[in-house]
Amino acid sequence: MVRTRFAPSPTGYLHIGGARTALFSWAFARKHGGKFILRIEDTDQERSTQQSTQAILDGMAWLDLDYDEGPFYQMQRLQRYHDVAEQLLRNNQAYYCYATKEELDEMRERQLAAGLKPRYDGRWRDSKQTPPAGVKPVLRFKNPLEGYVTFNDLIKGRISVANQELDDLVLLRGDGIPTYNFSVVVDDLDMQISHVIRGDDHVNNTPRQINILKALDATLPDYAHVPMILGANGERLSKRHGAVSVMQYQDDGYLPEALVNYLARLGWSHGDEEIFSREDLINWFDLSSISRSPAKFNPEKLHWINQQYLKKTDNTALAKLVVPYLKKDECNIANGPDLSCVVNLLKERVNTIEELADASVYFYRQLEPSDELKDQYFNKTSKKLLTELTQNLETIEWNRESIHEAIKTFAKNQNLKLPQVAMPLRVMVTGEVHTPSIDAVLELLGKDKAMLRIHQHLNTIVD
């Protein structure tokens, strides 16, 4: 059975790169009817926090990346790591190293001075000397001294590394806490992981992990290392270019299904398909279609995809998502039109829920035009025109068609182009120049509120 895992370290939030790795692992398991496991690798006690753990769980839940087993926590499995370490020690596949930090630093300095690659020199590998008093030893793995570690990466192809390039890595630190390369091997073994799908920053760890797995007579999983995500500028992803918490995208008004769609297309493709459902992703997903080159994060493309999802989202559901933003903007939802109708009018003009909320504000709270807009549109001429127009509007049935016809007829009778009437009217009613058609806005806003706002502004214009 296919068994994949996502194994983040709780030393920060769930970022875009981690979320994509989780998505690929999840999609592969779902495609093959397998299991997807969540594992929290929290052995870095200095940097791991409960807050980060919760941020990871929240991010997974928001993206709806449901896991079948877990979350498992490494710090709750310490005894198991010690048991496996004892097994390696008994089989002469591991040994205690008593080298002090000072000795190791001196060793590296000498190697660097000689133009050599810094690496542990194996001084305690087969040592018969008496261990020094007062030194807490680390446990090191006896890496093979000859031959090669070769594996077929399902994305990168064949990779081969000489064992001479690998030193005897630490399995257990002096305080008994396992290192990453040891704990991940034991976990993958115990959890029967069939496919390790992870970022390609782990490629160099894989030969070391394979050697430990072989020492334990374990069946090796298949490995697939996903290229990293770069910013739109081709450099390492920064906060300015998208390297923020997944939950920040929720705060910024993105739909989770849109972000999942975008992440899936970030380095993976199925023909020319841009917009596809979660079901499509599961049916189409395969590792062979993942690019070997780094993907570039494109905020404009994410905007576009999110807009496509906004357009087809039910208005009532969308309105519920808009409410928190409007309340934060001190808007009284009860003091205005049906929000689902407002959403229906505006949603094709925006990219995010936050933008949708911003565009909705003037329906629930009067916005004061800027001084520049007042100077441009509020004058004696516009006062005369809008005074006459409002007299006409007072007499009509308040619906979009009647409003449109009244404004159009008035402009024609005044020998004016429609914008010459509509623009000052729009600024008085909304405080803005960019809105949907003014007849649609006036219909939704309601006659009483619209007239009140117009008259308030007309009264401020000096004759």
N, C-alpha and C positions, 0 to 999 in steps of 0.2 A: 504493500500500500504506500502511496505517496504521502509523506509526512514532511511538512515544511515548518519553519519557525521564524519569528521575528524576535530578535534579542537585543533590545536597546539598553544602554547604560543610563540610569536615572541621574545624570550629571547636568541635565539641562532639559529644555522643552523638546517636544517632538517636532523636528524641522522637516522641510520639504523633502530633503534627500532620504531621511529615515522613513517618512510616510510613503514615498514611492517604493522603497525596498519592501516595506510591509505589504503594500498593495500588490506588488509582483508575486510575493510569496503566497499571499492570500489567493490571488487569482489562479496561480498554478495549482494549488491544492484543490480549489473548487472545480477547476477544469477536469481534474483527474479523479474527482470523488474522494479526495484524501482528507487529511486532517491538518489544520493550521494551529500552531502552538505559539503562545506568547510567553516569553521568558524575560525576566528583568535581571540584568547582569549588574548586581549592586555590590560587587566586592571592592570597589574603590570607595572605601569608607569616608575618606576625607571630602570627596566631591559629591557622593550620592546623597540625595535628599528625598524626603517623602513628597515634597512639593513637586519635584521633577517627575517622580513616579506617577503622581496624580495627573500631571499635565500629559504624560504619555497615554494613560488610560482614557483621559477625556478626549484626546485627539483621535484615538482609535475608535471610540464610541461615536464621535461626531461624524467621522468618515464612514461609519458603519462597517468597519473591518472586524467582523465578529470572529472570535477564535474559539476553537473546539476544546482546547485544554489550556490550563493556566489561569492567571499568570503564576509562573513559578519564580521563586526568588533564590538566587544563589546563596545568599547568606543563611538561608534555612537548610542548605544542603552541605554544610561544612564537613560533617562526619563522613559523608559519602566520598568527598574529595580526599580526605585523609585515608580512608580505606583503600582507595585506588592507588594512592601514593605509596602506602605500605606494600601493596602487591608489586609495584614496580621496584621498590627497594629490595624486596625478598628475591626477586628474579634478576637482580643485578642489572637492572635497567635504569636505576636512579642512584644517586649518592648525595651525601651531605657535603656541602661546601662551606668552609669556615673563613673564606677570604673576607677581610674587612673592607669597608667602603674605601678607606685610604689606600689599601693594597690594590683594589680594583681601579681606582683613579690613576694610580701610578702606572699600572699596567697599560691602561688606555693611552696615557701620555707618551709612553715609550713607543707604542705601536704607531701612534700618529706621527711621532718624530721620525720614525723609520719609513713613513709613507705607506703603512699597512692599514687595512680596514680594522677598526676597533672591534674586538671580540674577546669573549672569555677564553683563556688559554688552557682550560682543563686541568689546572694545577692540583685540584683535589679529586680528580676523576678516579685515579687508581692509587691514591696516596696511602701510605702505611704509617705516616707520622701521627703522633698523638695530637688530638684536637686541642687547640688552645683554650685555656680556661676563660669563662666569662663571655664567650662569643656565641651568639645565637645563630646556628647555621641555617642556610637555605637548602632546600632540596632541589637538586638539578637533575635533568633528564640526560641519560647517556645517548646522545644522538649518534647514529651510525657515522663512522669515520670515512667510509668509502661509498661509492655508488651514487645513484641519482634518485631523486624523488620526481616521478613523472605522473601527471594526471591530465585528463582531458576536460578542460573548462568548457562548459556548455555554451558560453558566450565568446570567450577569448580563444578557444582552441587548445592545442597541446602546449603544456607548460612543463619544463624540465629544469630542475635545480640540483646542482651538485651538493652532496652532503658536506663536502669540505667547506661550503659557503655558510653552513649553519653551525652555530656553537651550541654548547649544552645549556639550554634555556632553563630558567628557574621555574619549578612547578609549585613549590610552596615557599612563601616568604618566611622570614625569621619569626613573624608573629603567627604563623600557621594559616594565613589567608592565601588561597590559591591565586595564581596569576591568571590573566585572561586566557592565554593559550592552553592552559591546563583545564580550567573549569569548563571552557566551551567544549572541549573534547569529551569530557565526562558527561556533560549534559546532552550533547548530540548522540552519544552512545546510549545513554539510559533512555532517552526520549525517542530512540529509533528513528532519528531524522534521516530521511532518504535523499533530500535535496537541500543543500545549503545555498540559499540565494541571498547575497549580501553585496555591499559596496566593494568596488575594486581596490579600496584602500586596505583590504584584508588579504589581497593576493599573496603578499610576502609572508603572511602568517600560515597560509595553507600547507606548504611543505612541512613545516614544524608540526602542525596538527596531525597531518597524515602519518608522520613517523611515530607519534605517540599512539595513534589509533592502531597502527600495525603492531606496536609493542604489546598492545592489549588484545591482539588477535581479533580485532573488530572488523566488521564489514564497512568498507569506506562509503560514505555518502557521495553523491554526485555534487560537484561544485559549479556554481554559476556566479561570476563576479560582474556586477552591473557598473558600467562606467559612471563617473561622477557627474553632477549637474554644475554647469558653469553659469555665470551671469550673462546677460545679453551682450556685455562687452567682451566676452570670451575669457574673462578672468574668474578666479575662484568666487563662488557665490557669496555675496556680502548681504548684510541686513538691508541695505538700500536696494538690492536687486532680488530680494525674495527670500533670503535666509533668515526667516523669522518663524516663530511658533506657528504650527498649523492652526491653533486657536485664534491667532491674530487674523487669519483669513476669515474666520467666523465673525470676529469683531468688525472687520472691514466690510462685511456684507456680501460675502461670497456664499453660494450654495454648496453644500458638501458634495452633492452629486456632480456639480460642475468641476470642482477641484479634483475629484477622483478621475473624471474624464480627462482633464488636462494632464494630470500626473501620469496616467496610463499612456498618453501620447508623447510623453517626455522621454524619448529614447526607445519607444516601441511603437510599431504601427501595424495596421491591417489594411493594406491597399491605400486608398485615398480617403478612407473614412475619418472624419473629424469629430463628429458628434455620434456617440453610441451609448447604449444603455449598459447597466451593470451586467445584465444577462448576456449582451453581445460580447462584452469584455471576457467573460468567463468562457464563452463558446469559442472565441477567436484566439485567446491568449496562448502563446507558445514562446519558449525561451529563444528559439532560433531567430525570431523576428526582433530581438533586442539589438540595437546598434552597438558596435564595438567602440564607437567614438563617443566622447562626452556630449551630453545634451545641453542645450542652451535654454535657460529660463527666460521666457518672453512674457512680460506682464500684459502687453497689448493682446496677445493671443489668449491669455487667461481671461481678460476682460471680455473678449469676443465670445468665448465659450460660455462664460457666466451669463452674458446677455441672452444667448440662445436658450439657456435653461430658464431664465427669468420669463422670457416670452411665453413659454409653454407651461409654466407653473400656474396652478389654479389660483385665481385672484384672492379667494378667501384665505387660502393657506399663506399666500404671499403677504397679505395684509397683517396677519398675526406676527410675521417676522419683522414687519415695519414698525409695529407699535412701540417696542422698546426704544427705538431710535427717536421717534417723535416725542415720547415722554421725556427722554433725555434733553430734547430741544424745547422743553416746556410747552408742549402742545396739548391741548385738551381735545381728545379724540371725539368726545361727545358733542363738542361745540363745532360741528362741521358735517360735511356729507359722509355717506357710507364709504369707509376707507377702501373697501374692495372695488368700488366704482372709480375712486381716485387712482388706485393701483392699475386698474385696467386702462385708464387714460394715459398713464405715464410710463408704464413698464418697458415699452419699446424704445424709450428715449434715454435709458440709463444702462449702466453696466453692472451695478451692484445694488444690494438692498439699502446700503447707506446712502447712495446717490438717489435711490427711489424715495427714501425718507426726506432727504434734503429738498427734493423737487416737490414734495407734498406739503411742506410746512405752511405755505401761504393759504392753504385751504382751512387751516386750523388756528392760525395765528397771523395777524396782520403784520406784514413786513414793510418797513419804512424804506422808500427808495433812496438811493445814494444822492448826494448833492449834485453829482455829475448828471444823473438821470433827470433830476428835477430841473436843472439848468437847461437841459436839452429838450424836455417835453412839456414842462409846466410853464406856460406863458399866456398872454392875453388871448392869442389866437386859439390855443388849445382849450382855454377856459370857455370861450364863446362856443366852439364846436361841441364840446362835451356837455355843456349845459343844454344845448338844443337836442343832442343825441339822447341824453338821459330822459328828456321829456317824451321822446318817442319810445324808448325802452319801457317806460312806466306803463304804457298802454297795451303792450303785447302779451301774448301767452308765453310763459317762461319755459321755452324749450330751445334746443340747439338750432333747429331749422328757422324758427321765428327770429331768434336773436341774430343769426347770420344774415337773414334777409333784411332786417331792420338796419344793421350796420352797413351792408352793401348798398342799400337804397339811399341811405343818408349820404354816404361818400359820393355816390353818383350825382345826387342832387346838388351837392356842394362843389361838384366838378373837381373832386379830389381822388387820389389813388387810395385804395383801401388801407395801406399801412399808415398813411397820414392821420387816419382816424384811430385805427386799431392800436398803434404803438403807444400813444399817450394814455389810451384807455387801459391797455395791458399794464403799464407801469403803475397807474393809480390803483388798480385792483390787486395786483400781485407783488408790486415792488420790484419786478424783474422785467427783462426784455426777452428772455428765452423761455417760452412756455408753449404748451400745445395751442391749437387754434383757440382764439379768444372766445369764440361762441361756445366751445365745449367747456372751457374754464368757467365762464359765467353761468352756464346751465348747472354745473355741479356745485358751484359756490352758493347759488341761491340768490334770488332777486333782492331780498332785504339786505343781506350782507354786502352784495355787490354795490347796490345803490348807496349804502352808508359810506363805504370806502371812497367811492367817487366824489360824493358831496363833501366829505372831510377834506379831500385834497383840493377840490375846487375852491373851498373857502379859504385856503392858504395862499391862493394866487391873487396878487394885488392887481386891480384893474388899472 
